[in-house]
Amino acid sequence: MSPENLYQEALIARKNAHAPYSQFLVGAALVTDKSDRIFSGCNIENLSFGATICAERTAIVKAISEFPGSKVKELALVTDAKNHDSPCGLCLQVMSEFCNAETPVHLCNLNGIQRTVFFKELMPFQFDNQLIDRQL
């Protein structure tokens, strides 16, 4: 899957965002190790802010619900930021469950892919099973 394909799908998903409170539209698209199908998602806000779900988590939930046990191979995130935005802390924690350290994450704006990083660069000290095993 090309990063440009993921970007285009995330851009399309962003148009479906429900963001009446922040006006901050976000789209995400990913592909997993168990399917070449692109799973996309948008942010869906709620007046009870804790019930809001980000675009990255929407896409992950769609992918895992259809292909249990999958891992994210690659993900693109699109916002209207001048340069790019990164996933929020809650999304990073959810991503740590389904991404590996070398998973490419494309940080994009409306002009295209602005930066590509590996997941480990976004969350170098992730809370994962290895951390739990070390504490036991």
C-alpha positions in Angstrom: 0.0 0.0 0.0 1.4 3.4 -0.9 1.5 6.2 1.7 -0.2 8.4 -0.8 -3.2 6.0 -1.0 -3.5 6.1 2.8 -3.3 9.9 2.7 -6.1 10.1 0.1 -8.3 7.8 2.1 -7.7 9.7 5.4 -8.5 12.9 3.6 -11.8 11.5 2.4 -12.6 10.2 5.9 -11.8 13.6 7.4 -14.8 15.1 5.5 -17.1 12.8 7.5 -15.8 14.1 10.9 -18.5 15.2 13.4 -16.7 18.1 15.2 -19.4 20.7 16.1 -17.5 21.7 19.3 -13.9 22.0 18.2 -14.4 22.4 14.4 -11.2 20.3 14.3 -11.7 17.7 11.5 -9.4 14.7 11.5 -9.1 11.7 9.3 -7.1 8.5 9.6 -6.5 5.5 7.3 -4.6 2.3 8.0 -3.8 -1.0 6.6 -3.2 -4.2 8.7 -1.0 -7.2 8.4 -4.1 -9.4 7.8 -5.7 -7.4 5.0 -4.7 -5.1 2.2 -8.0 -3.3 2.7 -7.8 0.3 3.9 -9.7 1.1 7.1 -10.5 4.7 7.6 -12.0 6.7 10.3 -12.8 10.3 11.4 -13.1 12.0 14.8 -16.6 11.9 16.3 -17.1 14.5 19.0 -19.7 14.3 21.8 -20.9 17.0 24.1 -19.6 14.7 26.9 -16.0 15.1 25.8 -15.0 11.8 27.3 -17.3 10.1 24.8 -15.4 11.6 21.9 -13.5 9.2 19.7 -10.5 10.2 17.6 -10.0 9.3 14.0 -7.1 6.9 14.7 -9.1 4.9 17.2 -12.1 4.8 14.9 -10.0 3.3 12.1 -8.4 0.8 14.5 -11.7 -0.3 16.0 -13.1 -0.9 12.5 -10.0 -2.9 11.4 -9.8 -5.0 14.6 -13.5 -5.7 14.7 -13.3 -7.2 11.2 -9.8 -8.8 11.5 -9.2 -9.8 15.1 -5.6 -10.2 16.1 -4.4 -7.8 13.3 -1.6 -5.4 13.7 -1.4 -2.0 12.0 1.2 -2.1 9.2 0.9 1.6 8.3 -1.2 4.6 9.3 -1.9 8.1 7.9 -3.3 10.9 10.0 -4.7 14.1 8.4 -5.6 17.4 10.0 -5.8 21.0 8.8 -2.7 22.0 10.8 -0.1 24.3 9.2 2.5 21.6 9.4 1.1 18.4 10.9 -0.3 17.1 14.2 0.5 13.9 16.0 -1.9 11.5 17.7 -3.1 12.4 21.2 -1.9 10.4 24.3 -5.0 8.2 24.4 -4.7 7.3 20.7 -1.0 6.6 21.2 -1.8 4.2 24.0 -4.4 2.4 21.9 -2.0 2.4 18.9 0.6 0.7 21.1 -1.7 -2.3 21.4 -1.9 -2.7 17.6 1.3 -1.1 16.2 4.9 -2.2 16.6 7.9 0.0 17.1 8.6 0.2 13.3 5.1 0.9 12.2 5.2 3.9 9.8 2.9 6.8 10.8 2.4 9.5 8.2 1.6 12.9 9.7 -0.3 14.9 7.1 -2.1 18.1 6.5 -4.4 19.2 3.7 -1.3 19.7 1.4 -0.1 16.1 1.8 2.2 14.0 3.8 4.4 16.3 5.9 6.4 13.9 7.9 6.7 10.1 8.3 7.9 8.7 11.6 8.0 5.2 13.2 5.6 4.6 16.0 8.5 4.3 18.5 9.3 8.0 17.8 5.8 9.0 18.9 5.8 6.9 22.0 9.3 5.7 22.9 8.4 4.4 26.4 5.1 2.8 25.7 3.1 1.0 28.4 2.9 -2.6 27.0 2.9 -6.2 28.1 6.7 -6.2 28.4 6.4 -3.4 31.0 3.8 -5.4 32.9 6.0 -8.6 32.7 9.0 -6.6 34.1 6.9 -5.4 37.0 5.6 -8.9 38.0 
